[in-house]
């Protein structure tokens, strides 16, 4: 498994743990923002983009 995939998996686990602690009703919208001070080609940015793709693929709009 590549480092990028490991990072995405770790980030996903953290986000899900946080989201699980928030007791939102099914009609509530949860917005999670991620920021960093590194360049656009840094692994943090690449991981965040992959995570965003995974979330978009698994959520309903």
C-alpha positions as CSV (number, residue, x, y, z in Angstrom):
1,X,0.0,0.0,0.0
2,X,1.4,3.4,-1.0
3,X,2.1,6.2,1.5
4,X,-0.7,8.2,-0.1
5,X,-3.2,5.4,0.5
6,X,-2.0,5.0,4.0
7,X,-2.4,8.7,4.6
8,X,-5.9,8.7,3.1
9,X,-6.9,5.8,5.3
10,X,-5.5,7.5,8.4
11,X,-7.3,10.8,7.6
12,X,-10.5,8.9,6.9
13,X,-10.3,7.2,10.2
14,X,-9.8,10.5,12.1
15,X,-12.7,12.2,10.3
16,X,-15.0,9.2,10.9
17,X,-14.1,9.2,14.6
18,X,-14.8,12.9,14.8
19,X,-18.1,12.6,12.8
20,X,-19.2,9.7,15.0
21,X,-18.8,11.8,18.1
22,X,-21.2,14.4,16.7
23,X,-24.8,13.5,17.1
24,X,-26.3,15.1,14.0
25,X,-29.8,14.5,12.8
26,X,-30.1,12.9,9.3
27,X,-31.1,16.3,7.9
28,X,-28.1,18.1,9.3
29,X,-25.2,18.9,7.0
30,X,-21.7,18.3,8.4
31,X,-18.9,20.3,6.8
32,X,-15.3,19.4,7.5
33,X,-12.5,21.7,6.4
34,X,-8.8,20.8,6.2
35,X,-6.0,23.4,5.8
36,X,-2.3,23.4,5.7
37,X,0.5,25.8,4.9
38,X,2.4,23.7,2.5
39,X,2.7,23.8,-1.3
40,X,0.1,22.4,-3.7
41,X,2.3,19.4,-4.6
42,X,2.8,18.4,-1.0
43,X,1.6,15.0,0.2
44,X,-0.9,16.6,2.6
45,X,-2.6,18.4,-0.3
46,X,-2.6,15.2,-2.4
47,X,-4.0,13.2,0.5
48,X,-6.7,15.8,1.1
49,X,-7.7,15.7,-2.6
50,X,-7.9,11.9,-2.6
51,X,-10.0,12.0,0.6
52,X,-12.4,14.5,-1.0
53,X,-12.8,12.3,-4.0
54,X,-13.6,9.3,-1.7
55,X,-16.1,11.3,0.3
56,X,-17.8,12.7,-2.8
57,X,-18.1,9.2,-4.3
58,X,-19.8,7.9,-1.1
59,X,-22.1,10.7,-0.2
60,X,-25.5,11.7,-1.6
61,X,-26.2,15.2,-2.9
